[in-house]
Amino acid sequence: MILHVARREWLEVRRHPGILAICAALLALLGGITFVALVLLQLVVADPTNLQTLAILLGSPAAADAFVAGATQAALTAFDFLIFSQYLGFVGVMAGHSLLHDRQVGTLPFLLLAPVTRPVLLAGKVLGALAPLTAVHVVISAVGGLATVVLPVTAGFPELGPRSAGWWVALLLSGPAWGAFVATTCAVISSLARDVRMAQQAVWFVVFFVQLLVAFLITGSLGSIGTQVAAAVLGAIATGTALAVGANVLSRDLGR
Amino acid sequence: MVEAHGLTRRYGASTVVEGVDLHVGSGEVLGLVGPNGGGKSTVLMMLAGLVRPSSGRVTVGGTPAFELALAAAGTVGLITAEPGLYPALTIRENLHWFAGLYGRAPAEVDAALPQLCEGLDLWTHLDRRAGDLSSGQRQKASLVRALLLRPAVLLFDEPTANLDPLSARAIHLAIRERADAGIAVVLCTHDLYAAEHVCDRVAVLNRTLRALETFDGPRSAPEPGRLHALLAAAAEPA
């Protein structure tokens, strides 16, 4: 039944592919900008004349090397943080409109009249919002990450990209686990909100704090498999708790 | 089939419905009329088990209304003024999806559709998006969705609001036909002509139950202006 509830959201996404296209476009843009920046750094490193010019500009060859290393690290770190944080933002917006959409188009009474328990209804809405965006996030971020590996300039920072197993655990487990938490919390918000603007404000509030947490937990320690697995477990626990609390908050009483 | 005793609903300090007693038997159409804000829709939602009474009790076929969804799913069919269909999905997809919530397979729904769509001029619109259809067509689809579950009770909340006369007549005919087939019907409406010609009894509501008018057979001519007079009297403070 969870899949049946989710399937309705997927049908909607199929009818409005722009919902996914915008998320895909942003992630692709982030990957593209990062790749271009890294290609430029690679060109600097590959040509001794460029390195010499940079050394003259910065005062010493050591300063030029430090600049290239710092810029490479910054580009990779920014890419990692942005793909994970923007994914959470898109998930929040999508889930934050799920049950509110039902209220707006008048389908909520018919959902509540059906033999669907509140945890199942909530889990279906969460899965419906989460799955398509997670698929887009994983595919585009993986392609973007793998593209950076072909550039030798990134070899000095294996923990910040696909060379690291921790990065893959973050992409496939910890990110989606925290995405599920955001989706659950925002789906509950959508069930309580009577107004789209109110729901959006509340979603923004939640996403902001989860992004900070994710910056610390996920993108702050991509090189460590142990930390990433712990982040994934923590995300799963947070999601389970949000589902349990949310199922009690969701009311069958339309008069509330 | 539907029993309500002492139904009361308060929102904060405001009492919207107070001490309403109702009974609707199988094959009977009970009309609910009254001024705007008189509590008709609230009563209907309490009968559907979607609004919990502050006090009082509703049972449908012996099951408390608020437990219907999980204990006796499909017993009650609901048709609201807003058809409640997903606009991006076709009518058929909507029907498949909602019936799927009750464990009905798409093939089962498709098999039932020819008979259910009869007389509703809906057959040719099944594969069009709900958002592209007129209010009348969407409302007919909403009626078909309710009938797919073979309910024992049908609750209509102003089903013909904003409909053209032909669509409204089709809905009224369908209501009467279903009642004649043994379904208990509650029809909440502002349309006094429909109330007089479709219903067996009409309850006049304005927070409390102000009058209960019984017609001598659904198709007999009611006393001219009788319901209008009752409604005007109900609009006065109790």
Interface residues (C-beta under 8 A of the other chain):
Chain A: M1 H4 V5 R7 R8 L11 E12 R15 H16 V105 G106 T107 L108 P109 F110 L111 L112 L113 A114 P115 V116 T117 R252 D253 L254 G255
Chain B: R9 Y11 T42 M45 A48 G49 L50 V51 R52 F66 L68 A69 L70 A73 G74 V76 L78 T80 E82 P83 G84 L85 Y86 P87 A88 L89 E93 W97 F98 G100 L101 Y102 R129 R145
